[in-house]
């Protein structure tokens, strides 16, 4: 039987899997995926160890950090000034 933290609560959104990322907490499992979307840096973070992003941060060229919904991490930014 799997541990509750290992089973996703919902079907993951496409692109939300962080298994190809980096192990940033030293537990041996990848938990952070860093990629680019246009001119933004996108950081997807797995907080509960299920290999699916729980938090997505978008860092713009002006170094502003915005949290994105996990399902919309490659959608257009909300602020037209960020494009």
C-alpha positions in Angstrom: 0.0 0.0 0.0 1.4 3.4 -0.9 1.9 6.2 1.6 -0.7 9.0 1.3 2.0 11.5 0.2 3.0 9.2 -2.7 -0.4 9.1 -4.4 -1.6 12.2 -6.2 -4.9 13.6 -5.0 -6.0 14.4 -8.5 -4.8 13.5 -12.0 -1.7 15.6 -12.6 -1.8 18.4 -15.2 0.4 18.0 -18.2 3.8 19.4 -17.4 3.4 19.2 -13.7 5.6 16.2 -13.2 9.0 17.2 -11.7 10.7 13.8 -11.9 13.2 15.0 -14.5 14.3 17.9 -12.2 16.8 18.3 -9.4 16.9 17.1 -5.8 17.1 20.3 -3.8 16.4 18.9 -0.3 18.9 16.0 -0.3 16.4 13.1 0.0 17.5 11.5 -3.3 14.3 12.2 -5.2 13.9 15.0 -7.7 11.6 17.8 -6.4 12.4 20.9 -8.4 12.1 21.5 -12.1 13.6 24.6 -13.6 12.7 25.6 -17.2 12.0 28.7 -19.3 8.7 29.9 -20.8 9.4 32.8 -23.2 11.5 35.2 -21.3 10.4 33.9 -17.9 12.1 31.4 -15.7 9.7 28.8 -14.3 10.4 26.9 -11.2 8.0 24.0 -10.4 8.4 22.6 -6.8 7.1 19.3 -5.4 6.5 19.9 -1.7 4.9 16.6 -0.6 7.1 14.1 -2.4 4.7 12.7 -4.9 6.7 13.9 -8.0 4.1 16.4 -9.0 4.4 20.2 -8.7 2.5 21.7 -5.7 3.9 25.2 -6.3 5.0 27.0 -9.5 6.9 30.2 -9.4 7.4 32.4 -12.5 10.4 34.8 -12.4 10.2 37.6 -15.0 13.0 39.6 -16.6 12.6 42.3 -14.0 13.2 39.7 -11.2 9.6 39.8 -10.1 8.4 36.5 -8.7 4.8 35.5 -9.3 3.1 32.3 -8.1 1.2 30.6 -10.8 -1.6 28.0 -10.5 0.0 24.5 -11.1 -2.3 23.8 -14.0 -1.6 27.1 -15.7 2.2 27.2 -15.4 2.7 27.6 -19.1 -0.2 30.0 -19.6 0.2 33.6 -20.5 1.2 35.9 -17.6 -1.7 37.8 -15.9 0.0 41.1 -16.0 0.3 42.5 -19.6 3.4 44.5 -18.6 5.2 41.2 -18.1 5.1 40.2 -21.8 
